[in-house]
């Protein structure tokens, strides 16, 4: 299994004009590009996103034009938690849902937008959370699957726009979500970008656990480290790097066509092994049903006279 230092040495031995830093940048980019080339099963990861219950205890006071909200706990003396984040609130008298920028104490909170309604001193309200973060290694833009164990079905993935549009008809309504959408990127305590997802159109009303499957993003390569990559196929990384370097005229790199053919043959061989033949069986099933034109759409013969999906 090659380390990134060994990959860099191989690349520079073939192309001496490439500097050390420049070569490692090219390897890092190739590593990242290869990870997004296909849905690699070895990059699949699993997590559980647990939602938080909505909160309605007591009443709130807020003045017109103010962002300060004060809670009066109910008879059970329930109060807010300063650990809550990404909360929204709907206060009686107005229909819009307002983002809560911070919960300062167990009895005070600050709204992200000034209260547009009349001054109230004992208004009922619903505070809830519908946006949650994925793990820090979740690769943005790749497929995510959420499973609703209570309903025994997959949550529908929709666009952020469709989610916001559907949500607008159910402002502040809590219940059981039926869909999920990518909505924004936030930062964790260390400044790492975190992909956020929204459940809806009804916000989660209770504590629910959603198993989720996602594709990991690869960590930045360091010299002595080994890639998260199948053994015996790590040569694809420096080969991809030299192909990308060739596209920049300043490097004056010329790669023999056979080297490129070897790279593509190796890549497709890894793809074939990655799904254990599942995609091949799927296409054969479509072919057997008479729908062969769809089964092998865009699967033309390669330069070596073979179908790159199934090998020689």
Secondary structure, DSSP 4 states (H G I P E B T S, - for coil): --BHHHHHHHHHHH-TTS-HHHHHHHHHHHHHHHHTTS--GGGEEEEEEE----B--SEEEE-TT--EEEEE--TT-----TT--SEEEEETT----EEEEE--SSSEEEESS---S--EEEE-EEEEE-EEEPPTTBPTTS-EEEEETTTTEEPEEE-HHHHHHHHGGGTT-EE---EEEEEEEEE-TTS-EEEEEEEESSEE-S--EEEEEEEBPPPPP-TT-B-SS-TT-THHHHHHHHHHHHTSGGG-----HHHHHHHHHHHHHHHHHHTTTHHHHHHHHHHHTT-HHHHTTT--B-TTSSBTTTB-
